[in-house]
């Protein structure tokens, strides 16, 4: 259908004035039939068949009667062929004939054929009677062609209540609620009295908006025109009130009904459920049974949906038993509702039993089971069920595609997800925003963020989920800088929700965008989202990662504290190597009767490891199972290996690995390799590397770690060999990148960046500091990467990008202002020494958060006590 304005065209309803939104250059009495032929794609060329109406024909039966008889038997093709012959021979076609063909086109949903007949009518009948106009209106509305329906309505010389009812219903069904209500008021204005069919349509429209004020006005009209005793009209009144949230008025109307049918009871019961008043809904169901009214499928599915909302599977099971006794089996609609109910409460086994008992499964049945598996953390079974659905020949809908794509995203099934994307394009499902949004999420989780961006940009009507999905996708793919820029674009178009703000806060935390994070805090306070869901903890995490302990503690003390809140603070202490403070916080957490989980102990063990608290760390590891019934997993064992290794107890760490009750994974051998790098234990490091690459030879992180290991031991030939091997395997090291926030805007600097507008000033500032360092102690920092060795160091170890960010911050902020820099790689010793010197000279606090540590430089001293950097000597 052509694009239709959401506002009804202002067409005068006078019978002597005609206007066509399509043929706007033509008058009805002088229609150019060639234009109509071109529009409707049909031809009037002579057919090879013998004319059914000619002087030589042996059958003198009236052709109009023949066409009507063909329509009566549903033979549209022959009826159109005969009608076309009459048009070519310029034989008069009766109005009843047109009406019969139009009704058949409507019944068969034959849009092109209906347009053809409409063309004949426009050519031969300049004025439309009520009957013919109503037939055209009914057909166009049924086919969703509101433009031609409106034109026909305006062309009719007279209109009856059916004409108005059809058009009002068409606009309401198309979602043009305001236009439908405006037409209803015009209908009253021209003196047409509404009937029993008018009010249900208008009242459904009021409920769809929803507009309680207009709904009450229509209620007055119901009373005025004497339809207060019509059951269908009163049922629509009940539905209108519950859709508008006025359950009390709905119940008042229900109680005053003289005669109630099953629809009346269903409308009131489901109205209670939709408005969260489930107990009253169940009470009304009991009353329904006491009045000897038997429930139908609609009643049962409403009851089951209410059990889903309440999370009460026991009650749902009782209703299932009642339905099976009453119906003698499980109807597909009831079965679908039961599958959804059981899946929503996590009882997927019972959902499977119900699913297998449904004899004629439809697309809703399969989709309910697929989404149930996905929502219960079983994406493998979701994919298997979808494949079975394909074998059964069931065509998926947009909800099915969204569910299975979500499962593919969880499993990283890029190939299958790409095929589903192609299917969505062919079938047209890509136009559904739910499918496009899920594709954005799928590609983001599979690491193909560029494809996610392409899908996002092709979405015509983006909603808040579209924007949130791509912002989060950029964040999880380490493109937080772009995520923040995209959020700025979103703010001018849509209002973000709490999930959007959480995603943006996560991006702010990753690049150290403190001012932007504060803006999110202020926006959440203004919009009332500050206590919504995970937002308080996301805000706490942002302040912790940006090194603002005072703000973090303020947030912690004002929000509702849960386990995640304590874990975030513990992680912050672990990153700074503040083991004593982490232990104190853990004790406070236990004192407040918050039970720790596995993440708590990971943070606690990391804090002990970086603070050299070996005895305490080992004791906490032993207490996990003894005191808190938490079985250590591989991450906890890796933390213990790191704890022992950092303390120089490398042999103990190796023995600990050999005596583990579970098979060590890459993370454990990687932890041993890292500590061998720190303590220059070449042989044990080689052993750890051998085990590491037996388990996984395609992980970029472990190649980088091994490069660091060889670099720290001066084995630069091995570094070059590994870099070549990485290139052959298609593994590329991320270039060194640092971010600094100045005046609320985040600036990014890549290693060797020569394209920044202020690069000359930045270089001059750094060279000035280098000269002062030489004058002070005679040592110049490493600033060149001209040789292969230096290039390897710069690429693998550090990149030195933080120096550019700091110099930019010094140039563009007021003296004395602290500078916060975030970088994506580790900080090398050369950069660490340089920044210590800069902080002493400029007398500023400079903070740098690298991938492993939080460095706070003040007056030439770093908070890491000169331990948290890569030593490349």
Secondary structure, DSSP 8 states (H G I E B T S, - for coil): -----SS-------TT----SSSTT--GGG--HHHHHHHHT------SS--SSSTT-S----HHHHHHHHHHTT-HHHHHHHHHHHHHTT----HHHHHHHHHHHHHTT-HHHHHHHHHHHHHH-SSB-HHHHHHHHHHHHHTT-HHHHHHHHHHBS---HHHHHHHHHHHHHTT-HHHHHHHHHHHHHTT----HHHHHHHHHHHHHHT-HHHHHHHHHHHHHTT-TT-HHHHHHHHHHHHHTT-HHHHHHHHHT-SS--HHHHHHHHHHHHHTT-HHHHHHHHHHHHHTT----HHHHHHHHHHHHHHT-HHHHHHHHHHHHHHHSS--HHHHHHHHHHHHHTT-HHHHHHHHHH-SS--HHHHHHHHHHHHHTT-HHHHHHHHHHHHHTT----HHHHHHHHHHHHHHT-HHHHHHHHHHHHHHTGGGSHHHHHHHHHHHHHTT-HHHHHHHHHT-SS--HHHHHHHHHHHHHTT-HHHHHHHHHHHHTT----HHHHHHHHHHHHHHT-HHHHHHHHHHHHHHT-TTSTTHHHHHHHHHHHTT-HHHHHHHHHHS---HHHHHHHHHHHHHTT-HHHHHHHHHHHHHTT----HHHHHHHHHHHHHTT-HHHHHHHHHHHHHHH-----HHHHHHHHHHHHHTT-HHHHHHHHHT-SS---HHHHHHHHHHHHHTT-HHHHHHHHHHHHHH-S--HHHHHHHHHHHHHTT-HHHHHHHHHHHHHTT------EEEEEETTEEEEEETT---STTHHHHHHHHHHHHHHHHHHHS--------SHHHHHIIIII--SHHHHHHHHHHHHS-TT--EEEEESS--BHHHHHHHHHHHHHHT--EEEE-SS-EEEEETTEETTTT-SSB---
